[in-house]
């Protein structure tokens, strides 16, 4: 570390920058906090098949071994629905579908906004050709994932809904005190409750209309006439005041966000940058009739459109708090103070901290029986 960079770290001020990487000398950003819209290795978490594989591999690692309150082993199967890639192990997949009939969703591995999603109804005999017909003969099977569909979702006003939350990942850096050279790094994840997304139409599991089954705004707006009449009812703000929402639902979501952040740390931590870096992701969750919470996917480019009053308020408040938390946490870490109990924290909650390895295990025990 040269003298200029060390002098930058001695400066008590912190500069927030949102920049284009090709327009800045990254070696002079030691005293900056940078918002990075996406990570170069985002495909590990954005690609639905890679996300599943990464979670499965990480569950075997020693530091990811944790238990629920009753002592049961906890891993990704507690919050990830059955997922398979129809391009691989096709005989095993057909046998599974034959023995587990029901509704499944076929999704493009790396698409968003509901693009390419198809409903597949598993009935004997299940064949690869049936799946290929469902997605279109020109599509490659290994570009899709087949995921179990929640046939009995929890409903609001007889409509299906899911929960968009925000996950903020913060990679902090400070000069090392061990030998006067080099840096120390830490990695934190915060969870924000976000908002609720609802379908315009009453739920009917036998319906083949995707507008009944998919709740994101992009899909709902395709029925423009209906959407314009009811758009303010397609989103609502989250107020986790009821005991179950506060103590169970969002407690579980916080633990899941922390688990995902820990599993993807090797891929998403930003140690290469001289600056401290934060990014925002948009995990989507669904709740079934038995009040189980399931992670559907993680969006690396979550939409920030303010189509409704609920979206406008939620997104504006989230951004304000995200910037202030990232700033305070970076300053506290740089000054060797604990990154917990932040004064700027209102709705965000700390879900993972490399400075406190026991935090995630404690969240899992508190949230899952």
N, C-alpha and C positions, 0 to 999 in steps of 0.2 A: 504494500500500500504506500503510495507516494505521499509527499508532504501536502500537496494540494487536496488530495482526497481526505486525509486526516483532518485538515483544517475545516473542510466542509462538514465533517461529522461533529466538530466542536461547536459549530454555529448552532445556537439554541433554536433558530427558526427552522421551519419545515415548509417546503414548497410543494404544493399539489400540482401535478402536471398530467394533462391528457394529451398525448402526443402521437405522431406517426413515427414509427421506429426508424424509418429511413431519413428522417429530417433532424435527428438529434445524435450527438456524440454521447452514447450511453456510458462511457467511462467517466463522465463528469456529473453523474446523477446521484452521487453518494448521499446527498442531503435531501433527496426528493422522494415524495410519495407518488407513485405512478399508477393510474388506473389503466389496466391492460384489458382491452375488450375480450380478447380470447388468448388462450395458451397454445403454443405451437403443437402440443401433444393433446389437444382437446378431443381428438378422435377417440381416445381411450374411454372417455365418458360420454361423448355425444353419440357414438355408434352403439346401438342397442345391443348388438351381439358382443362387441368388445367390452361393453360395460358388464354384461353378465359374466363373461370369461374372467375379467379382472376381479370381480367380486368373488367368484368361485376360487380362483387361485389364492387370493389374499386371505381367505378364510382358513387356510392351512398354516399360515404364518403364526409364530408364537405370540407376537405382540397383539394379534387380532383374536386371541383366544379369550373369551369372556363368557360370563354366565348370567342368567336371569335371576330374579329374586328367589325363585324356588330351586336354584342350582342347575337348571337345564342349560346345556350348551347353547350359546347364541351365535348365529351366523346369518348370512344373507337370506337364507330360506325363510326367515321370520317375516321378511317384508318384500320379497321378490316372488312374483307368480311364476308358475311353470313356464320356462322359456326354452325354445329349441330353434335350431337353424335347419330348415327343410333341405338344405343342400348337403348336409352331413348326417351320417348314421341313419339313413332313411328307413332301414328295416326296423331298427329299435323305435324310431318315431312312430311308424305305422302301428306297431304292436301297442305302444302306449296309447295312441288315439283310439284304437279298437277297444281297449280296456277302460278308457276314461272318456266316454262320449260327452258331448256338450258343445258349447260355443267357444271359439278361439278367435283371436285377432291376428291377422297377418300384417306386419308393418315393415316398411323399408328400414333397413338397418341404420341409415344415416340421413333420413328425411325428417322434416318437422311439419307443423301446420296441418296434420292429418293427410298429407299427400301420400297416395299409394296404399292407404289402409283398406283392407278388405275383411269381411266377416267370413269365417270358415266354421261350418257346423260338422263336427266329427260324428260320423255315422258309419257303421260297418257296411261294406268294407272300405276302410280308408286307404287311398292309394296316392302315390306321388303325382299321378296324372290329374287327380281331382284337385290337389293343391295347385298344380301348374295351371289348370284351367281357371282357378279362382283368381290368380294374380296376373294371368295373361301369358300366352305362350312365348312372347318375346322377352319376358323378364327372366333374369337368372335367379334360381332358387336360393343360392347362397347370399343374395342381396336382401333377403327377408328374414325376419324372425317370426316364429309362431308363438304366441303368448296366450295363456289361459285368460279367458274373459270373465269378469265378475258378473255373473248372471243375476245376483241378488244384491245390487248396490244399495247403500243407504240413500234415501231420496229426500229432497227438499221440495215441498209443494208438488209431489208426484213426479218430479223431474230429476234426472241424473245429474250429478255434480262431481267435480274433483277440485283439489286444492292446489293452487300455485303458491309455493313458498319461494323464498330467495335464500341462496347459500352464498355467503361472502367468504372467499378464501384470501387470507392475508399472509404474505411472505415478508418477514422483517429481517433486517440486517443491521449489525453494529460491529465496530472494531473489536477484535479479540484482545483480552487482557493477559492471556497466557504468555505470549512471547513478544508482544508489541507489533506483530504483523498478522495479516490475515483477518478473517471475519468470523463472526458467529451468526448462525441463522436460526430462525424459528418460524413455525407454521401454525396458523390459527384458522378456525372455521367458525362462522357465526350464522345463526338461523333467524330468518324474519318470517312472520306468519303469513304475509301476502294477502291473497283474496280468494274468493270462491268463484268458480266458473260453472255455469249451468247451461243445460240445453234449453232451446226454445220450446221443446215439445215434451209432452208427458212420456215417461219411460214405458217401453213395451219390449220385452226381451226377444219376442219373435219378429219384431219389425226388421226389415232389411234396409231401412232408411238410415244412413250414417248420421244424419242430423239428430236422430234420437239418441245415438250411442256415443257420439263425440261431442265434447263440450267446449272446445277452444273457439275463440272469437273468429278465427279465420274460416273455420267450417260453418259456423252459425251465420256469418255474413253472406254466405252463398245463397241463402234464402232471404234475399234483401227485403222483400215486402214484409215478411213476418218479422225479420230481425229489427227493422226500423220501428215496428209497433211495440215490441217488447224488449228492446235492447237494454234498457235500464234494469231489467229483471234477470239478465244473463250474467251479471256479476254482482257480488255483494262484498262488503268489507268484512273482515274477520274481527270479531270481538270475543276473544276467548274468556268471557266472564263466567258462563256456566261451569260448574266444577268439573264435569267430564271433559269439556273442551280444554280447559286450562291444565288440569292435573293428569289427564290421560292422553287425549288426542295429540296436543302439541308437545307434550312431554315425549311421546313416542316419536313424533316427527323430528324433534330435536336430536334424539338419540340416533335415529337413522341417518340424519344429515351428518352427524359426527362420525358414524361408522363409515359412510361413503367417503367423507373427506380423508379419513385415516387410510382407507384402502387405496385411494388414488393419490396419496401424497407423493410417491416416487415419480408420478407422471405430471403432477400439477404444481408442485412446489417450484417457486421461481428463484433458484439460487444463482442462476447465471447472470442475472441483472445486478448492477451495482446499487440500484435503488431498491427501496421497499415497494412492493407491488401488491395491489388488490384487484380482484376480479369478482364478478357476479354471475351466478348460475341460477337457472330456474327449474328446480325439481317439481314434478307433478305427483300428487298422491291421490289415492281414492280410498274410500272407507266402505266396507261391505255391511250387510245387515247385522252381522255378528260383531260389528265395531272393530274389526281388524283393519289395520292400516297397511296399505300396499304402495310401494314406489313404482310408478309407471315408467318414467324416463327422466332424464336430466337434460335440460335445454342449455346449450352454451351461448345462444343468442336470444335470451328471453325477450319477448316483445315489451316495449315500453309505451305503446299507443294508449292514449287516454280516451277511449271510445265512450266510456260511461263515467258517471260521477264517482262510482266506487273505484274504478281504475285510476282516475285522476288523483284522488286523495291518497290511495294506497301507494302508488308509484312515487308520487312527489315526496311523501313522508319517508319512504324507504330510502330514496337517494340522499336526502338530507342526513338521515341518521347514519347511513353507510359511510359517507364521507367523514363525518365527525368521529365515528368510532374508529375507522381506519387511521385517522390522524392521531387521535389520543392513544390508541394502542401502539402505534409506531413510536411515538415520543416516549411512552412509558417503557417500552422494550429498549429503546436506545439509551435511556437513563437507568436501566437495570432495576426497574420497578415491576411488580407483578401485573400481568395483563389480565386482570380479573376485577370485577366490581367497578367497571368503567363508569365515570360520572355521566358520560354522554349516552349511555345505553338506556333505551326506553322499551322498544319492542324487539330488537335483536337480542339474541341470547348466545352465549359462548357454547359451542357444541363440541369443539375439539381444540386441544392445546398441546403442542409438543413440549411446552414447559411444565405441563401437569399431566403426565401419562395416565394417571388414575381417574381423570375426569370422565372419560368416555365409559369406562367400566362402571362407574358409579351411576351415570345416566341410564345405562342399559338395565342395571338392577332396579333402579327406581321406576322404570317405565314398563318393563315386561315381567310378567309373573312367571 
